[in-house]
Amino acid sequence: MPSIVRPALVALTGVLAAGCQLFPAQQAQDVPAPVQAVPRVVEHPTATHRFDFDPEHDTVVGQLQVTRTRASDTLPDIARRFNLGYEELVRANPGVDPWLPGEDTEIVLPTQFVLPDAPYAGVVINLAAMRLYYFPPRGESDALQTVITHPIGIGKVGWETPVGETKVKAKARDPWWYPPASVRREHARNGDPLPAKVAPGVDNPLGAHVLTLGWPSYLIHGTNKPYGVGMRVSHGCIRLYPEDIAELYPELPVGVEVRVVNEPFIYGWQGDALYVQAYPVLEDDEREHADGAGMLLNAAISNELFQKVKQQGAGLDLELVAALVDARQGIAVPVTRRGLTLERYLSTAPRVRNVLPEGSNWNGDERLLANAREWEAMRAEDGDGAVRSP
């Protein structure tokens, strides 16, 4: 994926003035007729954490889905059920109360993902998306590449998760937690002193599995507070749902590469459609980002991208891309279909039952789900840092 560069902003100013479209006169893909108001088939959901794809042609995996709330649901409940993070689900459903969404409220599940612009090898983490991707080694005879993806929690403001490349240096089950001195000082200032060490068990914020990175004091680990996954609540570590780290732990060997990127605007192909997925810029991201129009203009004049658009007989709906980048809801939307809007795209998404998906790696045990008071308390504290095995 090309980088966003400022000189590109000037090149297509005239295009925007001409109506924010870059469609060939007779080659644009047409959007199907509006969906009629007829009863929709409600399907059983399938797991959305493991995909096989052809990296030579596709850089988007999964499929957007829509479900409806049950009377007792909160958005954190639904997020874990469908292997999504808190912020990931909330931003896709603006205007919905996370704690009182109401019964039978329609909920968009952003379970379609544009892969980060990074090598498809080892672990890749996109901080802006708050999502981890693992690409297992691909055999010489394998036609497809596998990717495993999960939501993550990352470092809060002032305790940022670093960007760069490192490796998994060690692994441990049922780790002891040795809070770093800086974390202990912070907790002491907040009237919540920490012990010098915490034994494995339900009170250990590292959960049952930990991967030590080459960066001192930074870990990938589970958590005893799964409702914090998908938010900025850690001291820089990367935390996953307990069931997700349990699945990844045996698959990730010591020495596997870990790349951390921060890409709030990503685009890629699935079939003959170009998709755009835009996330909010992190509060402490000090890079100078072009606005939505600037980003899409740079993409439009990328020779490689535009040549593929033309080869597919498609066109770029610049107005739609600008709207997606401005809204930053984290929903992957095709932008090479004439006349498509986000609302229209959502109307065509499969409707699925609000139940644990088939093939999920979670058993549905909701004992560690949170209420609003617990969630707010969790946001005000944190626990991760140095680790040693007993």
matplotlib code that plots the C-alpha trace (Angstrom):
import matplotlib.pyplot as plt

x = [0.0, 1.5, 2.2, 0.3, 2.4, 1.6, 2.6, -0.2, -2.8, -2.4, -2.5, -6.2, -7.7, -9.5, -11.0, -12.6, -13.9, -15.4, -17.7, -15.6, -15.8, -13.2, -15.4, -14.7, -17.6, -18.9, -16.9, -18.0, -19.4, -23.1, -24.7, -27.5, -31.1, -32.1, -32.9, -36.7, -38.5, -38.9, -38.2, -34.4, -33.0, -31.2, -28.1, -26.1, -22.8, -19.4, -16.2, -14.4, -10.8, -9.2, -9.3, -7.6, -6.9, -4.9, -2.3, -1.6, -5.2, -6.9, -5.8, -9.2, -10.7, -14.0, -17.4, -19.5, -22.4, -25.4, -27.1, -29.8, -29.5, -31.1, -32.8, -29.8, -27.0, -24.4, -22.0, -19.1, -21.1, -21.6, -18.0, -16.6, -19.2, -18.1, -14.3, -14.4, -12.9, -15.0, -14.0, -14.2, -17.9, -18.8, -17.4, -19.2, -22.5, -22.6, -25.6, -26.0, -25.7, -23.0, -24.7, -28.3, -28.6, -32.2, -33.8, -33.8, -31.5, -29.6, -25.8, -23.2, -20.4, -17.3, -16.0, -14.4, -10.7, -8.3, -4.9, -2.2, 0.5, 3.2, 4.8, 2.4, 4.7, 4.7, 2.7, 1.5, -0.2, -2.1, -2.4, -5.0, -7.2, -6.4, -6.1, -3.4, -2.8, -0.8, 0.4, 1.5, 4.3, 3.1, 4.2, 5.6, 2.6, 0.0, -2.1, -3.6, -2.2, -3.8, -4.3, -5.5, -6.8, -8.0, -8.8, -6.3, -5.9, -2.9, -1.0, -3.0, -1.9, 1.4, 2.2, 2.2, 2.8, 5.9, 5.9, 8.6, 9.9, 10.9, 10.6, 9.1, 12.0, 10.3, 6.9, 5.4, 2.2, 0.7, 3.3, 4.0, 3.6, 6.3, 4.9, 7.6, 8.5, 6.9, 3.6, 3.8, 4.4, 1.4, -0.9, 0.4, -0.4, -3.9, -4.4, -4.2, -0.8, 0.4, 2.3, 5.9, 4.7, 1.4, 1.1, -0.7, -4.5, -7.6, -6.0, -3.0, -3.6, -1.3, -3.8, -2.6, -0.3, 2.4, 4.8, 7.9, 9.0, 12.5, 11.5, 12.2, 9.0, 6.6, 4.5, 1.7, -0.5, -4.0, -5.9, -8.2, -10.3, -11.4, -13.8, -10.8, -9.8, -10.2, -9.3, -6.3, -5.9, -2.5, 1.0, 2.1, 1.6, -0.7, -3.5, -5.9, -9.0, -8.0, -9.4, -7.5, -4.1, -4.7, -5.2, -2.2, 0.2, 1.1, 1.2, 3.7, 7.2, 10.0, 11.8, 8.7, 8.8, 6.5, 5.8, 3.8, 2.4, 0.0, -2.1, -5.4, -6.2, -5.9, -7.2, -7.1, -8.8, -11.3, -12.3, -12.9, -13.6, -11.3, -12.1, -11.3, -11.2, -10.6, -9.9, -9.6, -6.1, -4.8, -4.7, -0.9, -0.1, 1.9, 2.3, 0.9, -2.1, -3.7, -7.5, -9.9, -9.7, -5.9, -5.7, -8.0, -6.4, -3.0, -4.5, -6.2, -3.0, -1.0, 0.0, -0.2, -3.6, -5.1, -3.9, -5.7, -8.8, -8.8, -8.0, -11.1, -13.2, -14.1, -13.8, -13.1, -16.0, -13.9, -16.9, -17.6, -14.0, -13.9, -17.1, -15.6, -12.3, -14.1, -16.4, -13.7, -16.1, -13.7, -16.1, -14.5, -16.5, -16.0, -15.4, -15.4, -19.2, -21.1, -23.7, -22.9, -23.3, -22.4, -26.1, -26.8, -23.8, -25.0, -28.4, -26.9, -24.8, -25.9, -28.1, -26.9, -28.2, -26.9, -25.3, -21.8, -20.5, -19.8, -16.1, -15.5, -12.6, -14.6, -16.8, -19.3, -18.5, -19.7, -18.5, -15.8, -18.0, -18.4, -21.0, -20.6, -19.2, -16.6, -15.7, -15.1, -13.0, -10.9, -10.3, -8.9, -6.3, -4.0, -1.9, 1.0, 4.7, 7.6, 7.0, 8.9, 8.0, 8.0]
y = [0.0, 3.4, 5.9, 9.1, 11.9, 15.6, 16.3, 14.0, 16.4, 19.0, 16.5, 15.8, 19.0, 19.4, 15.9, 16.9, 20.0, 17.9, 16.0, 13.7, 10.8, 8.9, 6.5, 5.5, 6.6, 3.1, 0.8, 1.5, -1.4, -0.8, -1.3, -3.8, -2.4, -1.3, -4.1, -4.6, -4.6, -8.3, -10.6, -11.3, -14.8, -14.8, -17.0, -18.7, -16.8, -18.4, -17.7, -14.6, -15.0, -17.4, -16.9, -18.4, -16.0, -15.6, -12.9, -12.4, -11.1, -10.4, -8.2, -8.1, -11.0, -11.7, -10.4, -7.6, -8.9, -7.4, -8.8, -7.7, -7.3, -9.4, -7.8, -8.4, -7.5, -4.8, -4.0, -5.5, -8.7, -8.7, -7.7, -10.7, -13.0, -12.0, -11.7, -7.9, -5.2, -2.6, 0.5, -1.5, -2.3, 1.1, 3.1, 1.0, 1.7, 5.5, 6.5, 3.2, 3.2, 0.6, -0.3, 0.0, -0.6, -1.8, -5.0, -5.8, -3.0, -3.6, -3.9, -3.7, -6.3, -5.0, -8.5, -7.7, -6.5, -4.8, -6.4, -4.0, -2.8, -5.1, -8.4, -11.3, -13.2, -13.6, -11.2, -7.9, -5.4, -2.3, 0.0, 2.2, -0.8, -2.3, -5.6, -8.4, -10.5, -13.7, -15.2, -18.8, -20.0, -20.9, -24.2, -24.2, -26.2, -24.1, -22.1, -19.9, -17.9, -18.3, -15.3, -15.4, -12.1, -11.0, -7.6, -6.3, -3.8, -1.4, 1.3, 4.2, 7.8, 8.4, 4.7, 4.1, 0.7, 1.3, 1.0, -1.0, -4.6, -7.1, -10.8, -13.1, -13.9, -16.2, -17.8, -18.7, -20.3, -19.2, -16.4, -14.5, -10.7, -8.4, -4.8, -2.4, 0.3, 3.0, 1.1, 0.6, 4.4, 5.3, 2.9, 4.2, 7.8, 6.7, 5.1, 1.5, 0.1, -3.0, -5.9, -6.6, -9.7, -11.4, -15.2, -16.9, -17.0, -14.9, -11.8, -11.8, -9.2, -11.1, -14.0, -17.5, -17.0, -14.5, -13.8, -11.8, -9.4, -8.2, -4.8, -4.7, -4.7, -5.1, -8.3, -9.9, -11.5, -12.5, -10.7, -11.2, -8.3, -9.3, -6.4, -4.1, -5.7, -3.3, -0.2, 1.9, 0.7, -0.9, 0.4, -0.4, -4.2, -5.9, -7.8, -10.3, -12.2, -15.2, -17.6, -15.8, -15.9, -19.5, -20.3, -18.3, -19.4, -22.9, -21.5, -18.7, -20.0, -18.3, -16.1, -15.3, -11.7, -9.1, -5.9, -3.1, -0.5, 2.5, 2.7, 4.6, 4.5, 1.3, -0.1, -3.3, -5.7, -8.5, -10.0, -7.2, -4.5, -2.0, -1.5, 1.4, 1.0, 4.1, 4.3, 7.3, 8.7, 7.9, 10.9, 10.8, 10.1, 13.3, 12.5, 15.0, 13.2, 14.5, 15.0, 12.5, 14.1, 14.1, 10.5, 9.4, 11.6, 10.1, 6.6, 7.6, 8.6, 5.7, 4.1, 0.5, 1.0, 3.0, 0.5, -2.3, -0.2, 0.1, -3.5, -4.4, -2.2, -0.2, 3.4, 5.2, 6.9, 9.6, 11.1, 7.9, 7.5, 11.0, 10.2, 7.0, 8.7, 11.5, 9.2, 6.7, 4.0, 1.2, -0.5, -1.8, -0.6, -1.2, 2.1, 1.0, 0.5, 3.4, 4.9, 2.9, 4.5, 3.1, 2.8, 0.9, -1.4, -2.2, -3.1, -5.9, -7.4, -10.8, -10.8, -13.3, -14.7, -13.1, -16.3, -17.6, -18.2, -21.8, -22.5, -19.8, -20.4, -19.0, -21.3, -18.5, -18.4, -14.8, -14.8, -12.3, -9.9, -6.4, -4.0, -0.2, 0.5, -2.3, -1.1, 2.5, 1.3, -0.8, 2.2, 4.1, 1.4, -1.0, -4.0, -5.2, -4.9, -7.1, -10.9, -13.9, -17.5, -19.0]
z = [0.0, -0.9, 1.8, 2.2, 0.8, 0.7, -3.0, -4.1, -2.6, -5.3, -8.2, -8.2, -6.8, -10.1, -9.7, -6.4, -8.0, -10.8, -8.5, -6.3, -8.8, -10.8, -12.7, -16.3, -18.5, -19.3, -17.1, -13.5, -11.5, -10.8, -7.4, -7.3, -7.0, -3.5, -1.2, -1.0, 2.3, 2.6, 5.5, 5.7, 6.3, 9.6, 9.4, 12.1, 12.5, 11.9, 13.7, 12.4, 13.6, 11.1, 7.3, 4.2, 1.4, -1.8, -1.1, -4.8, -5.3, -2.0, 0.9, 2.6, 4.7, 6.3, 5.8, 7.4, 9.5, 11.3, 14.4, 16.9, 20.6, 23.3, 26.3, 28.6, 26.1, 26.4, 23.6, 25.6, 25.7, 22.0, 21.3, 23.1, 21.6, 18.1, 18.8, 18.5, 20.7, 22.7, 20.7, 17.5, 18.1, 19.6, 16.7, 14.2, 15.9, 16.7, 18.8, 20.4, 24.2, 25.0, 28.3, 27.4, 23.7, 24.1, 23.0, 19.3, 18.4, 15.1, 15.7, 12.9, 13.4, 11.6, 11.0, 7.6, 7.8, 5.4, 6.2, 7.3, 4.9, 6.2, 5.2, 5.7, 8.1, 11.8, 14.0, 12.7, 15.0, 13.8, 16.8, 15.1, 14.5, 17.9, 16.2, 15.9, 12.9, 12.8, 9.5, 10.0, 7.8, 4.3, 2.8, -0.7, -2.0, -0.1, -2.6, 0.2, 3.1, 6.6, 8.9, 12.5, 13.8, 17.2, 19.0, 21.4, 24.2, 23.8, 25.8, 27.1, 26.5, 28.2, 28.1, 24.4, 22.8, 20.6, 16.8, 15.2, 14.9, 17.6, 18.3, 20.8, 23.2, 25.6, 26.6, 29.9, 31.2, 34.5, 34.9, 38.1, 37.7, 39.0, 38.6, 37.4, 39.9, 37.7, 37.7, 41.5, 42.0, 39.8, 41.7, 45.0, 44.0, 43.1, 46.5, 45.1, 46.2, 44.5, 46.0, 44.8, 43.0, 42.2, 41.9, 39.0, 39.4, 38.9, 40.4, 38.0, 35.3, 32.9, 32.6, 32.0, 29.0, 28.3, 25.4, 26.3, 23.5, 22.7, 23.9, 27.7, 29.8, 26.8, 26.6, 24.7, 27.3, 28.4, 31.0, 34.0, 32.8, 29.3, 29.0, 28.6, 25.3, 22.5, 24.5, 25.5, 29.1, 29.5, 30.3, 26.8, 26.8, 24.2, 25.9, 24.4, 25.4, 27.5, 24.8, 22.0, 23.7, 24.6, 20.9, 19.8, 22.5, 21.1, 17.5, 18.1, 18.4, 20.3, 17.7, 15.6, 14.3, 15.6, 13.6, 15.2, 12.8, 13.3, 10.1, 10.6, 6.8, 4.9, 1.7, -0.2, -2.6, -2.2, -5.5, -8.0, -5.4, -3.7, 0.0, 2.3, 6.1, 8.3, 12.0, 14.3, 14.7, 18.1, 20.5, 20.8, 17.2, 16.3, 12.6, 10.2, 8.6, 5.4, 5.6, 4.1, 0.7, 0.7, 1.6, -1.1, -3.7, -3.0, -3.3, -6.6, -8.3, -7.2, -10.5, -9.1, -7.5, -10.3, -12.9, -11.0, -10.7, -14.5, -15.0, -12.9, -15.1, -12.0, -10.8, -7.6, -5.7, -4.1, -2.4, -0.6, 0.4, 1.8, 3.8, 5.2, 6.2, 7.8, 9.8, 10.8, 11.9, 11.1, 8.6, 5.5, 2.5, -1.3, -3.0, -6.7, -7.1, -8.5, -6.3, -3.2, 0.3, 3.7, 4.5, 1.3, 1.9, 5.4, 4.1, 2.0, 4.9, 6.1, 9.2, 11.8, 15.1, 18.2, 19.5, 19.9, 16.3, 15.1, 15.4, 18.1, 20.4, 23.4, 25.4, 26.2, 29.9, 30.8, 34.4, 33.6, 31.7, 33.3, 34.2, 33.6, 37.1, 36.8, 33.3, 34.4, 37.4, 35.0, 32.8, 35.7, 36.5, 34.8, 35.4, 33.3, 33.0, 34.1, 34.2, 35.4, 35.6, 39.1]

ax = plt.figure().add_subplot(projection="3d")
ax.plot(x, y, z, "-o")
ax.set_aspect("equal")
plt.show()
